[in-house]
Amino acid sequence: MIDAGPRGNMARFINHSCDPNCYTEPWIVNGDKRIGIFSQRDIEKGEEFTYNYQFQQFGKGKTKCLCGAENCTGFLGKIN
């Protein structure tokens, strides 16, 4: 999870999309886990950065996806 917490940055404003233009990759830097955000394609000036949250749901609740992508799945993540 990307958490703004005490050391948050602009990444907290990146929204989910079922058709994202970025992806995340975990790295270990000086023994600390970090998440890198990288573009999957050219991003147009003024275009919002997005990535697939791959949100993991617990319980019966579902979080509706509002990304608006043509391939939108309708909900964030999977229900476990």
C-alpha angles and dihedrals in degrees: 000000000000104000122188090210118140094323101040123145140182091297089082088074095059109111132213123259132176085217101041129184093208138044134203128235126187117231134180111226118183088338094308124112112241131178118223119203115209133179118251092198141358110303117215121233108271093016116134117245111239138175135178106263091205082208115197113218125202125200127009099307122106127200111222115231115229099178095118095216117152089240095044112153092209095237137054114252131324131309113240 
